[in-house]
């Protein structure tokens, strides 16, 4: 792995990204990367602080002649989404991320790469360690648990930061500069279900939807990708009209902010219905391939033999669950009337887990309109309240209102144009950014978010385009120089 990264430029950035790849940093388990950051600061004789939430702040004075310029905050989150292919044995709590280069992109082997937001972290470390980058006073803020709850941003205290200009290094499109984002909220469903002893005379099988791209539930929600939970529920809803079956369990998706790539349900059917089941599976596999041949080239629906489980869901519980999952909204709910091709409101049917006495369903809603965000959450909750499920909502987080007259935006756009002879573009993003919470704590903060080009984030297809990392590095230095 080191040999691959050693061939890349800029060397100083890739050196630190290589370090990050070796440090486990799942959300809510950032202890080791936090220790690394504190050790780094002490090694470089830099001022370092850790707050009660676990955020790390490292301060560096301005370079000679720039000591009295405005203080700039560079900010990234230190956790990563931990997703892997079902065939992978990778342990995110202990194993380093293995990487390779493919057609100009850096990718991981069967797992998420962690360029989101490891690229930002590595950039900050390289700037802090450098002796030849011109800048005024800088504060490098490393926040925790961005991916599963924005915990670090929520816990950031007023007065922890001194700077009033913030560069959020957590965006994923070279040349795009984000000045606004959607707010979000999670809706969690607990469906109590009675279980019965499984009938050993039935034929049991695992039905699976696989091969989907998944992706980020904000950035990728408008790309027409399939959701494995919805597709499997659709198949099972239609199967009910052809043959009775008993549902033993439903497992699909993983993280609230990732579109479900795989889902599996264990069912029991009469043995004389096996041929009919296989025929129906083939029918719907063809339907899914036809509907998603552009956006999901590897989609498949399959059935495999399963051993008899100990229990199955009570028949009525199983039917109600599938109907609720099938009727639950997923995807884009409304496009913006103000910004062309911009998603205003969406929802993600993220994960379904069968537990001892209930089914746990995790969903997330996003919107740049606060009232629409809550309405989307209510719609999802209502689907499951109708079958007697318990529903709850997270505290949620606010959106970030765009400021097209932002001085730091103008600086970034000017630097980008001068460096690369291209016009950058200012946009709002449907994904959530910590900037919304920063603006609540620091209302005078002038902020912009940008980064190198990444694709497939929050999925094992995550990759970063190498040429844009170089541009990202050059641009960040130029912005710091101009402030």
C-alpha positions as CSV (number, residue, x, y, z in Angstrom):
1,X,0.0,0.0,0.0
2,X,2.7,2.5,0.9
3,X,4.5,1.7,-2.3
4,X,1.4,2.8,-4.3
5,X,1.0,6.0,-2.4
6,X,4.7,6.8,-2.6
7,X,4.4,7.2,-6.3
8,X,1.7,9.9,-6.1
9,X,1.9,13.7,-5.9
10,X,1.7,15.8,-3.8
11,X,3.9,13.5,-1.7
12,X,3.2,15.3,1.7
13,X,-0.6,14.9,1.3
14,X,-0.4,11.2,0.3
15,X,2.0,10.5,3.1
16,X,-0.6,11.5,5.7
17,X,-3.4,9.8,3.8
18,X,-1.3,6.6,4.0
19,X,-1.1,7.0,7.8
20,X,-4.8,7.5,8.0
21,X,-5.5,4.3,6.0
22,X,-3.7,2.3,8.7
23,X,-5.7,3.8,11.6
24,X,-9.2,2.3,12.3
25,X,-11.7,5.1,12.5
26,X,-15.3,3.9,12.3
27,X,-17.9,6.5,13.5
28,X,-18.0,6.6,17.3
29,X,-14.7,4.7,17.5
30,X,-12.3,7.6,16.7
31,X,-10.0,7.0,19.7
32,X,-7.0,5.9,17.7
33,X,-7.1,8.6,15.1
34,X,-7.7,11.2,17.8
35,X,-4.5,10.0,19.6
36,X,-2.7,10.2,16.3
37,X,-3.7,13.8,15.9
38,X,-2.7,14.8,19.4
39,X,0.7,13.1,19.0
40,X,1.2,14.8,15.6
41,X,0.5,18.2,17.1
42,X,2.9,17.6,20.0
43,X,5.6,16.3,17.6
44,X,5.3,19.5,15.5
45,X,5.2,21.7,18.7
46,X,1.7,23.0,17.8
47,X,-1.0,24.1,20.2
48,X,-3.7,21.4,20.5
49,X,-7.0,21.1,22.3
50,X,-9.6,18.4,22.6
51,X,-13.1,19.3,23.7
52,X,-15.6,17.3,25.7
53,X,-17.1,15.8,22.6
54,X,-13.8,14.5,21.3
55,X,-13.2,17.1,18.6
56,X,-9.5,18.0,18.1
57,X,-8.3,21.6,17.3
58,X,-4.7,22.3,16.3
59,X,-3.5,25.9,15.9
60,X,-0.6,27.1,13.9
61,X,0.6,30.8,13.7
62,X,0.8,32.7,10.5
63,X,4.0,32.4,8.4
64,X,6.4,35.4,8.6
65,X,4.8,38.6,7.5
66,X,1.3,37.1,7.7
67,X,0.9,36.8,11.5
68,X,-1.8,39.5,11.6
69,X,-4.0,38.2,8.8
70,X,-7.5,36.8,9.6
71,X,-7.5,33.4,11.2
72,X,-8.8,30.7,9.0
73,X,-10.4,27.4,10.1
74,X,-9.8,24.3,8.0
75,X,-12.3,21.6,8.9
76,X,-12.7,17.9,8.2
77,X,-14.3,15.0,10.1
78,X,-12.1,12.1,11.2
79,X,-14.6,9.2,11.1
80,X,-15.5,7.2,8.0
81,X,-18.4,5.1,6.7
82,X,-17.5,1.4,7.1
83,X,-19.2,-0.5,4.3
84,X,-17.9,-3.7,2.6
85,X,-19.0,-6.3,0.1
86,X,-20.6,-9.4,1.5
87,X,-17.6,-11.5,0.5
88,X,-15.1,-9.3,2.3
89,X,-13.5,-10.4,5.6
90,X,-12.2,-6.9,6.4
91,X,-12.5,-5.9,10.0
92,X,-12.8,-2.1,10.2
93,X,-11.9,-2.1,13.9
94,X,-8.5,-3.5,13.3
95,X,-7.5,-3.8,9.7
96,X,-5.8,-1.2,7.5
97,X,-7.6,-0.2,4.3
98,X,-6.0,-1.9,1.2
99,X,-5.8,0.3,-1.9
100,X,-5.1,0.2,-5.6
101,X,-5.1,2.5,-8.6
102,X,-7.5,1.9,-11.4
103,X,-7.8,4.1,-14.5
104,X,-6.6,7.2,-12.6
105,X,-8.7,6.6,-9.5
106,X,-7.6,5.4,-6.0
107,X,-9.9,2.6,-4.7
108,X,-10.1,0.2,-1.8
109,X,-10.4,-3.6,-2.0
110,X,-14.0,-4.5,-1.4
111,X,-14.5,-1.7,1.2
112,X,-15.1,2.0,1.5
113,X,-11.9,3.9,1.0
114,X,-12.4,6.6,3.6
115,X,-11.4,9.4,1.3
116,X,-14.6,10.9,2.7
117,X,-13.2,12.7,4.7
118,X,-9.6,11.4,4.9
119,X,-8.7,13.6,2.0
120,X,-9.5,16.6,4.1
121,X,-7.8,15.3,7.2
122,X,-4.6,14.5,5.2
123,X,-4.6,18.0,3.6
124,X,-4.9,19.7,6.9
125,X,-2.0,17.6,8.4
126,X,0.2,18.3,5.4
127,X,-0.4,22.1,5.7
128,X,0.3,22.0,9.5
129,X,3.5,20.1,8.9
130,X,4.8,22.3,6.1
131,X,7.4,25.0,6.4
132,X,6.9,26.5,3.0
133,X,3.2,27.2,2.6
134,X,2.2,30.9,3.0
135,X,-0.8,31.4,5.3
136,X,-2.1,33.5,8.1
137,X,-3.0,32.0,11.5
138,X,-4.9,28.7,10.9
139,X,-7.0,26.5,13.1
140,X,-7.4,22.9,12.0
141,X,-10.7,21.5,13.4
142,X,-11.1,17.7,13.3
143,X,-14.7,16.6,14.2
144,X,-15.9,13.3,15.3
145,X,-18.9,11.1,14.3
146,X,-20.0,13.2,11.3
147,X,-21.3,10.2,9.4
148,X,-23.8,8.8,12.0
149,X,-25.0,11.8,13.9
150,X,-22.9,14.9,13.3
151,X,-22.0,14.5,17.0
152,X,-18.9,16.5,16.8
153,X,-20.6,19.5,15.2
154,X,-23.5,19.3,17.6
155,X,-21.1,19.3,20.5
156,X,-18.8,22.1,19.3
157,X,-18.9,24.8,21.9
158,X,-19.1,28.5,21.3
159,X,-15.7,30.1,21.7
160,X,-13.7,27.0,20.9
161,X,-12.8,28.5,17.5
162,X,-11.2,32.0,17.0
163,X,-11.5,32.2,13.2
164,X,-14.4,33.7,11.3
165,X,-13.5,32.1,8.0
166,X,-14.0,28.3,7.5
167,X,-12.9,26.0,4.7
168,X,-14.9,22.8,4.9
169,X,-12.9,20.2,3.1
170,X,-15.7,17.6,2.8
171,X,-17.1,18.0,-0.7
172,X,-16.7,15.7,-3.7
173,X,-16.7,17.5,-7.0
174,X,-13.6,19.4,-8.4
175,X,-14.7,22.9,-9.4
176,X,-17.9,23.0,-7.4
177,X,-18.0,25.2,-4.3
178,X,-20.9,24.6,-1.9
179,X,-22.4,27.4,0.1
180,X,-25.5,25.7,1.4
181,X,-26.8,22.2,2.3
182,X,-29.9,20.3,3.3
183,X,-31.0,19.7,6.8
184,X,-31.7,16.1,7.9
185,X,-33.6,14.0,10.4
186,X,-33.7,10.2,11.1
187,X,-36.9,8.2,11.6
188,X,-36.5,4.9,13.4
189,X,-39.2,2.3,13.5
190,X,-39.6,-0.6,15.9
191,X,-42.2,-3.1,14.8
192,X,-43.1,-5.6,17.6
193,X,-43.8,-9.0,16.2
194,X,-44.8,-12.3,17.6
195,X,-42.8,-15.3,16.5
196,X,-43.9,-18.9,16.1
197,X,-42.1,-22.2,15.8
198,X,-41.1,-22.8,12.2
199,X,-43.0,-25.5,10.3
200,X,-40.3,-28.1,9.4
201,X,-42.5,-29.4,6.6
202,X,-42.0,-26.2,4.6
203,X,-39.2,-25.6,2.1
204,X,-37.1,-22.6,3.2
205,X,-35.0,-20.4,1.0
206,X,-33.2,-17.1,1.1
207,X,-34.4,-14.5,-1.4
208,X,-31.8,-11.8,-2.2
209,X,-31.5,-8.6,-4.1
210,X,-27.8,-8.0,-4.8
211,X,-25.4,-6.2,-7.1
212,X,-26.7,-2.7,-6.5
213,X,-24.4,0.4,-6.4
214,X,-25.8,1.9,-3.2
215,X,-24.2,5.2,-2.5
216,X,-24.7,8.3,-0.5
217,X,-28.3,9.0,0.5
218,X,-27.9,12.7,-0.2
219,X,-25.5,12.9,-3.2
220,X,-26.8,9.9,-5.0
221,X,-30.5,9.9,-4.2
222,X,-31.5,11.5,-7.5
223,X,-29.5,9.1,-9.7
224,X,-32.2,6.5,-10.2
225,X,-30.5,3.8,-8.3
226,X,-32.3,0.9,-6.8
227,X,-32.9,0.3,-3.1
228,X,-32.6,-3.3,-2.2
229,X,-35.0,-3.1,0.7
230,X,-37.8,-1.6,-1.5
231,X,-37.1,-4.1,-4.4
232,X,-37.2,-7.1,-2.2
233,X,-40.4,-5.9,-0.4
234,X,-41.9,-5.4,-3.9
235,X,-41.2,-8.9,-4.9
236,X,-42.5,-10.4,-1.6
237,X,-45.7,-8.2,-1.9
238,X,-46.4,-9.7,-5.3
239,X,-45.5,-13.2,-4.3
240,X,-48.2,-13.1,-1.6
241,X,-50.9,-13.1,-4.3
242,X,-49.5,-16.3,-5.9
243,X,-48.7,-18.5,-2.8
244,X,-48.8,-18.4,0.9
245,X,-45.4,-18.1,2.6
246,X,-44.0,-17.6,6.1
247,X,-41.4,-14.9,6.6
248,X,-38.6,-15.9,9.0
249,X,-36.5,-12.7,8.7
250,X,-35.6,-9.7,6.6
251,X,-32.1,-8.1,6.6
252,X,-31.2,-5.3,4.3
253,X,-28.9,-2.2,4.2
254,X,-26.7,-1.0,7.0
255,X,-26.2,2.7,7.5
256,X,-28.8,5.4,7.6
257,X,-26.9,7.6,5.1
258,X,-26.3,4.8,2.6
259,X,-28.7,3.5,0.0
260,X,-29.3,-0.2,0.6
261,X,-27.2,-2.3,-1.8
262,X,-28.2,-5.8,-0.6
263,X,-31.2,-7.3,1.1
264,X,-32.2,-10.9,2.0
265,X,-35.4,-12.5,3.3
266,X,-35.8,-16.0,4.5
267,X,-39.2,-17.5,3.7
268,X,-40.9,-20.9,3.9
269,X,-43.2,-22.2,1.2
270,X,-45.0,-25.5,0.5
271,X,-42.6,-27.9,-1.2
272,X,-44.8,-28.2,-4.3
273,X,-44.4,-24.5,-4.9
274,X,-40.7,-24.5,-5.5
275,X,-40.9,-24.5,-9.3
276,X,-43.4,-21.6,-9.2
277,X,-41.2,-19.6,-6.8
278,X,-38.2,-20.0,-9.1
279,X,-40.3,-19.0,-12.1
280,X,-41.4,-15.9,-10.2
281,X,-37.9,-15.0,-9.2
282,X,-36.8,-15.2,-12.8
283,X,-39.7,-13.1,-13.9
284,X,-38.9,-10.3,-11.4
285,X,-35.2,-10.5,-12.1
286,X,-36.0,-9.7,-15.7
287,X,-38.3,-6.9,-14.6
288,X,-35.6,-5.4,-12.4
289,X,-32.9,-5.7,-15.0
290,X,-35.2,-4.0,-17.6
291,X,-36.2,-1.2,-15.3
292,X,-32.6,-0.5,-14.0
293,X,-30.4,-1.5,-16.9
294,X,-29.0,2.0,-17.1
295,X,-28.4,2.8,-13.4
296,X,-27.9,-0.7,-12.0
297,X,-26.0,-2.8,-14.6
298,X,-25.3,-5.6,-12.1
299,X,-28.7,-5.9,-10.4
300,X,-29.9,-9.4,-9.6
301,X,-32.6,-11.3,-7.7
302,X,-31.8,-14.8,-6.7
303,X,-33.0,-17.6,-4.4
304,X,-30.9,-20.1,-2.5
305,X,-31.8,-23.0,-0.2
306,X,-31.9,-22.3,3.5
307,X,-32.1,-24.6,6.5
308,X,-35.3,-24.6,8.6
309,X,-35.1,-21.7,11.1
310,X,-36.2,-22.0,14.7
311,X,-39.0,-19.4,14.4
312,X,-41.0,-17.4,11.8
313,X,-42.9,-14.2,12.2
314,X,-46.6,-14.6,13.0
315,X,-48.4,-14.7,9.6
316,X,-50.1,-11.3,10.1
317,X,-47.0,-9.7,11.3
318,X,-45.1,-10.8,8.2
319,X,-47.8,-9.6,5.8
320,X,-48.0,-6.2,7.5
321,X,-44.3,-5.7,7.5
322,X,-43.9,-6.3,3.8
323,X,-46.8,-4.1,3.0
324,X,-45.4,-1.3,5.1
325,X,-41.9,-1.7,3.6
326,X,-43.4,-1.7,0.1
327,X,-45.5,1.4,0.7
328,X,-42.8,3.4,2.5
329,X,-41.6,6.3,0.4
330,X,-38.0,6.2,-0.8
331,X,-36.0,8.6,-3.1
332,X,-36.7,12.1,-4.3
333,X,-39.9,13.6,-2.9
334,X,-39.6,17.1,-4.4
335,X,-37.2,19.0,-6.6
336,X,-36.4,22.6,-5.8
337,X,-38.5,25.3,-7.5
338,X,-35.6,27.8,-7.0
339,X,-32.5,26.0,-8.0
340,X,-32.3,24.0,-11.3
341,X,-31.8,20.3,-11.0
342,X,-31.5,20.5,-7.2
343,X,-33.2,18.0,-4.9
344,X,-35.2,19.8,-2.2
345,X,-36.6,16.8,-0.2
346,X,-35.8,13.1,-0.1
347,X,-36.1,10.1,2.1
348,X,-34.0,6.9,2.3
349,X,-35.2,3.5,3.4
350,X,-31.8,2.7,4.8
351,X,-31.9,-0.6,6.9
352,X,-34.1,-3.4,8.0
353,X,-32.9,-5.7,10.8
354,X,-34.8,-8.7,12.4
355,X,-34.2,-8.8,16.1
356,X,-35.4,-11.0,18.9
357,X,-38.8,-9.5,19.4
358,X,-39.1,-6.7,16.9
359,X,-38.1,-5.5,13.4
360,X,-35.8,-2.5,13.5
361,X,-36.1,-0.1,10.5
362,X,-33.9,2.9,10.0
363,X,-34.7,5.7,7.6
364,X,-33.4,9.2,7.0
365,X,-35.0,12.3,5.5
366,X,-33.3,15.4,4.0
367,X,-34.6,18.8,2.9
368,X,-33.5,22.3,2.4
369,X,-36.9,23.4,3.6
370,X,-37.4,22.7,7.4
371,X,-41.1,22.1,7.2
372,X,-40.7,19.7,4.3
373,X,-38.1,17.8,6.2
374,X,-40.5,17.1,9.1
375,X,-43.4,16.3,6.7
376,X,-41.2,13.7,5.0
377,X,-40.4,12.2,8.4
378,X,-44.1,12.1,9.3
379,X,-45.0,10.4,6.0
380,X,-42.5,7.6,6.7
381,X,-43.7,7.3,10.3
382,X,-47.3,7.1,9.3
383,X,-46.6,4.1,7.0
384,X,-45.5,2.1,10.0
385,X,-47.8,3.5,12.7
386,X,-50.6,2.1,10.6
387,X,-49.3,-1.4,11.4
388,X,-48.8,-0.7,15.1
389,X,-45.1,0.1,15.0
390,X,-43.4,2.5,17.4
391,X,-41.7,5.4,15.6
392,X,-39.2,8.0,16.8
393,X,-37.3,10.9,15.3
394,X,-33.8,12.0,15.9
395,X,-33.0,15.6,17.0
396,X,-32.1,16.3,13.4
397,X,-29.8,19.0,12.1
398,X,-30.4,22.3,10.3
399,X,-29.6,23.2,6.8
400,X,-27.1,25.8,5.8
401,X,-28.6,28.9,4.1
402,X,-26.6,29.9,1.0
403,X,-24.9,33.3,0.9
404,X,-24.0,34.0,-2.8
405,X,-22.2,37.2,-1.7
406,X,-19.8,35.3,0.6
407,X,-16.3,36.8,0.5
408,X,-14.6,33.5,1.0
409,X,-16.6,32.1,-1.9
410,X,-15.4,34.9,-4.2
411,X,-11.8,34.3,-3.1
412,X,-12.1,30.5,-3.8
413,X,-13.7,31.1,-7.2
414,X,-11.1,33.6,-8.2
415,X,-8.2,31.4,-7.1
416,X,-9.7,28.4,-9.0
417,X,-10.1,30.4,-12.2
418,X,-6.5,31.9,-12.0
419,X,-5.0,28.5,-11.3
420,X,-6.8,26.3,-13.8
421,X,-8.3,28.8,-16.4
422,X,-11.7,27.4,-15.6
423,X,-14.8,28.9,-14.0
424,X,-15.8,27.3,-10.7
425,X,-19.5,27.0,-9.8
426,X,-21.3,27.9,-6.6
427,X,-24.0,25.5,-5.5
428,X,-26.0,24.1,-2.6
429,X,-25.8,20.4,-1.9
430,X,-28.6,18.0,-0.9
431,X,-26.3,16.1,1.4
432,X,-25.8,17.3,5.0
433,X,-22.7,19.2,5.9
434,X,-21.5,20.2,9.4
435,X,-21.6,23.9,8.2
436,X,-25.3,24.1,9.1
437,X,-24.5,23.5,12.8
438,X,-21.4,25.7,12.7
439,X,-23.5,28.6,11.5
440,X,-25.8,28.2,14.5
441,X,-22.8,28.3,16.9
442,X,-20.9,30.9,14.9
443,X,-23.4,33.0,13.0
444,X,-20.7,35.4,11.7
445,X,-18.6,32.5,10.2
446,X,-18.0,32.9,6.4
447,X,-17.9,29.4,5.0
448,X,-17.3,27.5,1.8
449,X,-17.1,23.7,1.2
450,X,-15.0,22.1,-1.6
451,X,-12.9,19.0,-2.3
452,X,-11.5,16.6,-5.0
453,X,-13.7,14.5,-7.1
454,X,-15.0,11.4,-5.4
455,X,-17.6,8.8,-6.6
456,X,-19.3,5.9,-4.9
457,X,-18.9,7.4,-1.4
458,X,-20.5,5.4,1.4
459,X,-20.2,2.2,-0.7
460,X,-17.3,-0.2,-1.5
461,X,-17.2,1.5,-4.9
462,X,-15.8,4.7,-3.2
463,X,-13.0,6.2,-5.2
464,X,-11.1,9.5,-5.6
465,X,-9.8,10.9,-8.8
466,X,-6.0,11.4,-8.5
467,X,-5.7,14.4,-10.8
468,X,-8.2,16.3,-8.8
469,X,-6.4,15.7,-5.5
470,X,-3.4,17.6,-7.0
471,X,-5.7,20.5,-8.0
472,X,-7.4,20.4,-4.5
473,X,-4.0,20.7,-2.9
474,X,-2.9,23.6,-5.1
475,X,-6.2,25.4,-4.7
476,X,-6.2,25.2,-0.9
477,X,-2.7,26.7,-0.7
478,X,-3.7,29.5,-3.0
479,X,-6.8,30.3,-1.0
480,X,-4.8,30.5,2.2
481,X,-2.3,32.7,0.5
482,X,-4.9,35.1,-0.7
483,X,-6.9,35.6,2.5
